[in-house]
Amino acid sequence: MKISVIGAGYVGLIQAVGLASFGFEVTGIDIDDSKVKMLNNGVCPLYEGGLEELLKKHIGEKLQFTTSYKKIKDSQVIFLCVGTPQDEEGNTDLKYIFSAADKLKKHIGDSKCLVVKSTVPIGTTRLLKERLNGCNIEIVSNPEFLREGMALNDFLNPDRIILGFDKNDLTSKEILEGIYQKFIEKNIPLIITNYETSELIKYASNAFLATKISFINELSKLADKTNADIKTVSHAMGLDDRIGKKFLNAGIGYGGSCFPKDIKSLIKQCESNDINPRIITATDDVNERQIKWFFEKIKKHYGDISGKTFAVLGLAFKPDTDDLRESAGIKLIDLLLKSGATIKGFDYVQKARDNAYNMYNLDKSKAFYGYNLYIFDNLVETVTGVDGIIITVEDNRLNNENWTKIFNLTHEKIIFDGRNIFDSEKMHNIGYVYMGIGSKK
Ligand SMILES: NC(=O)c1ccc[n+]([C@@H]2O[C@H](COP(=O)([O-])OP(=O)(O)OC[C@H]3O[C@@H](n4cnc5c(N)ncnc54)[C@H](O)[C@@H]3O)[C@@H](O)[C@H]2O)c1
């Protein structure tokens, strides 16, 4: 079967490479010419563990990339994976979705199945159906749940597959059940529903996880002011099966390309239906405040931070990705720079460091250009001579570093652990002043 995948970002690339590895003949389409060239040369423009190896294996054989929509006419199935960022008011901006739909409309040949994997507000799939009215095409909503940093694993082992159909579109149901046969055989739950339910399942899932994070973050402030220890609270709560331990670690808040924009979009979707979404609004509000609260905590410790130098460990929004979108680390760096501090930044993922160079328009050879910001390629250089170390990403590799050796390299011996990844006692024993979140320990 021939398949097209529109959009070669985090979702589209995994989909294209993953389906090629299943033996389908896949054409990936992206408007970004430089990305397409890189991909055809077997070079992955983004970092996702294992992806480049799989790309290299299939490129030129079962897999190719192009900027032209002409290939659509040979494909039986088209996956739509373009971005759905937020606009200035917090609504979902559907310009990429509609522009892709208008382009593909011109090249649809025989009967086709369009699968919407992008996260879109309730009603969008039906709007697309109207927009493509007159074309011989059935449309399916099939939201994506992959996690950056674990994306290939999530593609191969999804928790569930959601398919939203229009009741008359029977051919596409058969086609998709064929494509996902491998998963159905593994008894991975398949939920067949209508467009609107499918679209809401995606937002509901992200909003619920974000709410868990904001819930524990709100309580971490109470723990911080009392003698309670939020890590122990999370652990004990998580032992209850009904609650579960995941997404219950206090920290400096969620970021990334999905949660922040999806939560804001869901608020807007409720409001446009005359619903006042109190819980989700609070989730968003707590998250916005959390990073500022942590920043104030750092400031309070020093009195004045202008002229101080900090090592910020973690640039991407989570470990094992290069994605800086809505990263808490980047937000903190901005707050610190505005207060006159100097920042030495580090991330274990080289592409995350490269993206930071590009984002701040830094000159790599001088590692400094216009900001008091330096990015380093190794941890030792990053921490040398600093007045404080700030942990912004939950990366367990940090636990394997030699913190006794690092102790001797810093100017002031203080760690602000924004992800509560360290054992406070161990850090105290080395001699650090250790400040985590939601604990006096
Ligand atoms: N990134 C994630 O972890 C994740 C997880 C689940 C769902 N999603 C959703 O999946 C969608 C895609 O997310 P992403 O992170 O892959 O986005 P992305 O920004 O990484 O990639 C989008 C790609 O689409 C391309 N594009 C834009 N308009 C196009 C057009 N008209 N034709 C062809 N290509 C076009 C862009 O050049 C870009 O390469 C979003 O709706 C997002 O919310 C993302």
The ligand as an SDF file (V2000), in Angstrom:
LIG
                    3D

 44 48  0  0  0  0  0  0  0  0999 V2000
    5.3000   16.6710   19.2480 N   0  0  0  0  0  0  0  0  0  0  0  0
    4.5880   15.8390   19.9910 C   0  0  0  0  0  0  0  0  0  0  0  0
    5.0730   15.2590   20.9560 O   0  0  0  0  0  0  0  0  0  0  0  0
    3.1450   15.5690   19.6410 C   0  0  0  0  0  0  0  0  0  0  0  0
    2.4830   14.4850   20.2490 C   0  0  0  0  0  0  0  0  0  0  0  0
    1.1560   14.2490   19.9210 C   0  0  0  0  0  0  0  0  0  0  0  0
    0.4980   15.0850   19.0370 C   0  0  0  0  0  0  0  0  0  0  0  0
    1.1470   16.1400   18.4840 N   0  0  0  0  0  0  0  0  0  0  0  0
    0.4370   16.9890   17.5120 C   0  0  0  0  0  0  0  0  0  0  0  0
    0.8550   16.5980   16.2080 O   0  0  0  0  0  0  0  0  0  0  0  0
    0.9070   17.7520   15.3540 C   0  0  0  0  0  0  0  0  0  0  0  0
    2.2960   17.9260   14.7820 C   0  0  0  0  0  0  0  0  0  0  0  0
    3.1820   18.1750   15.8630 O   0  0  0  0  0  0  0  0  0  0  0  0
    4.7560   18.1840   15.6430 P   0  0  0  0  0  0  0  0  0  0  0  0
    5.3640   18.3490   16.9880 O   0  0  0  0  0  0  0  0  0  0  0  0
    5.1430   17.0380   14.7970 O   0  0  0  0  0  0  0  0  0  0  0  0
    4.9250   19.5400   14.8100 O   0  0  0  0  0  0  0  0  0  0  0  0
    6.2390   20.1060   14.1280 P   0  0  0  0  0  0  0  0  0  0  0  0
    6.1320   21.5660   14.2220 O   0  0  0  0  0  0  0  0  0  0  0  0
    7.4370   19.4060   14.6740 O   0  0  0  0  0  0  0  0  0  0  0  0
    6.1150   19.6360   12.6100 O   0  0  0  0  0  0  0  0  0  0  0  0
    5.1660   20.1020   11.7270 C   0  0  0  0  0  0  0  0  0  0  0  0
    5.7090   19.9630   10.3180 C   0  0  0  0  0  0  0  0  0  0  0  0
    4.6840   20.2970    9.3870 O   0  0  0  0  0  0  0  0  0  0  0  0
    5.2740   20.9900    8.2990 C   0  0  0  0  0  0  0  0  0  0  0  0
    4.2170   21.6930    7.5730 N   0  0  0  0  0  0  0  0  0  0  0  0
    3.5280   22.8030    7.9130 C   0  0  0  0  0  0  0  0  0  0  0  0
    2.6090   23.0930    6.9740 N   0  0  0  0  0  0  0  0  0  0  0  0
    2.7180   22.1590    6.0070 C   0  0  0  0  0  0  0  0  0  0  0  0
    2.0430   21.9090    4.7920 C   0  0  0  0  0  0  0  0  0  0  0  0
    1.0570   22.6870    4.3540 N   0  0  0  0  0  0  0  0  0  0  0  0
    2.4140   20.8520    4.0570 N   0  0  0  0  0  0  0  0  0  0  0  0
    3.4280   20.0270    4.4580 C   0  0  0  0  0  0  0  0  0  0  0  0
    4.0980   20.2080    5.6060 N   0  0  0  0  0  0  0  0  0  0  0  0
    3.7500   21.2580    6.3690 C   0  0  0  0  0  0  0  0  0  0  0  0
    6.3110   21.8780    8.9620 C   0  0  0  0  0  0  0  0  0  0  0  0
    7.2840   22.3200    8.0420 O   0  0  0  0  0  0  0  0  0  0  0  0
    6.8730   20.9250   10.0200 C   0  0  0  0  0  0  0  0  0  0  0  0
    7.9750   20.1870    9.5260 O   0  0  0  0  0  0  0  0  0  0  0  0
    0.4260   18.9260   16.2110 C   0  0  0  0  0  0  0  0  0  0  0  0
   -0.9570   19.0550   16.0440 O   0  0  0  0  0  0  0  0  0  0  0  0
    0.7230   18.4690   17.6150 C   0  0  0  0  0  0  0  0  0  0  0  0
   -0.1030   19.0810   18.5720 O   0  0  0  0  0  0  0  0  0  0  0  0
    2.4620   16.3990   18.7540 C   0  0  0  0  0  0  0  0  0  0  0  0
  1  2  1  0
  2  3  2  0
  2  4  1  0
  4  5  1  0
  4 44  2  0
  5  6  2  0
  6  7  1  0
  7  8  2  0
  8  9  1  0
  8 44  1  0
  9 10  1  0
  9 42  1  0
 10 11  1  0
 11 12  1  0
 11 40  1  0
 12 13  1  0
 13 14  1  0
 14 15  2  0
 14 16  1  0
 14 17  1  0
 17 18  1  0
 18 19  2  0
 18 20  1  0
 18 21  1  0
 21 22  1  0
 22 23  1  0
 23 24  1  0
 23 38  1  0
 24 25  1  0
 25 26  1  0
 25 36  1  0
 26 27  1  0
 26 35  1  0
 27 28  2  0
 28 29  1  0
 29 30  1  0
 29 35  2  0
 30 31  1  0
 30 32  2  0
 32 33  1  0
 33 34  2  0
 34 35  1  0
 36 37  1  0
 36 38  1  0
 38 39  1  0
 40 41  1  0
 40 42  1  0
 42 43  1  0
M  CHG  2   8   1  16  -1
M  END
$$$$
